[in-house]
Amino acid sequence: MPRKVDHRERRELLADALMRLAATQGLEGVSLRHVAAEAGVSTGMVQHYFRTKDEMMTFAFGMVEDRIRARCEAADTPAAPRELVRALLLQILPLDDTRRLEGHVGLAFLAYAAVKPAMRAGVSEGAGRMRGFIAQQLRQAGADGVDPDRAATGLMALVDGLGMQLLSRQFAEEEAVAALDAHLDLIFDAHHGTR
């Protein structure tokens, strides 16, 4: 009896190949043929699952978001707003091989989306969900002295900047985590007296 094909698994295999290429070569010159070679499959198989490179990239970017969310859910994180925000932001920082790969993919995807208006919607939606979650946690913590939406935007920008600095080896992982913690202290402790 023929083995049943897991289409999600195949799409993830191809997206993983795309991510490896994005991390080492960027995305501009990557084609469906390159992804097929990286994944060890035929170009026809890639085209069966993804009609265009943009479609495959959107899937891959969503897969990174799903993996970050799954790691956050699997972590034994206290339910306090500060700790929830910290846990999420630490999953985005490129602090290990998995997150470094995702960081390279994120940078490549953002650079690609900057010149491809059709790709921007997916980036904006993901950023909006994250910003909304962080702002909600700030409100829950009683963010009286700070605008939760602006603080959430600032935290996301901080993590993006720290991520770029880590990917280019400008400083050590411990320094990035310490900088994030110091900023979280400013937002949560100084204004709310809570941790």
HELIX and SHEET records of a PDB file:
HELIX    1   1 HIS A    7  GLN A   25  1                                  19    
HELIX    2   2 LEU A   32  ALA A   39  1                                   8    
HELIX    3   3 THR A   43  TYR A   49  1                                   7    
HELIX    4   4 LYS A   53  ALA A   74  1                                  22    
HELIX    5   5 PRO A   81  ILE A   92  1                                  12    
HELIX    6   6 ASP A   97  ALA A  114  1                                  18    
HELIX    7   7 PRO A  117  GLN A  140  1                                  24    
HELIX    8   8 PRO A  148  LEU A  167  1                                  20    
HELIX    9   9 GLU A  173  LEU A  184  1                                  12    
HELIX   10  10 ASP A  185  ASP A  189  3                                   5    
HELIX   11  11 ALA A  190  HIS A  192  1                                   3    
END                                                                             
